[in-house]
Amino acid sequence: MSELVRSVVVRIVQYPEMVNVTEVEKDDTITVEIRVAPDDMGRVIGKGGRVINAIRTIAKAGAYQDNTKVFVEVI
C-alpha cells in the first residue's frame, strides 16, 4: 500500500527526494504516514484538502480487495 501512495505523492511534490512513506499495520488496519518537505505540504494537502482526500480514496480502493482499512496521514 505504501508504494501505491508513494508513487502518487512523488509525482505531485517539487522535492521528490524528500518523500518518506511508512506503513504501520495493526490487525486489519493499515496506517500510511507521508512525510514531505515543508514547502510541499500545501501541494500534498491541496486546496480544501482535495488532494489528500483523493490520495485517501486511491489507497482505500487499493485496500478494498484485502478487506483492510487504510488511513493516510500527512506528518
Secondary structure, DSSP 4 states (H G I P E B T S, - for coil): -HHHHHHHHHHH-S-GGG-EEEEEEETTEEEEEEE--GGGHHHHH-GGGHHHHHHHHHHHHHHGGGT-EEEEEE-
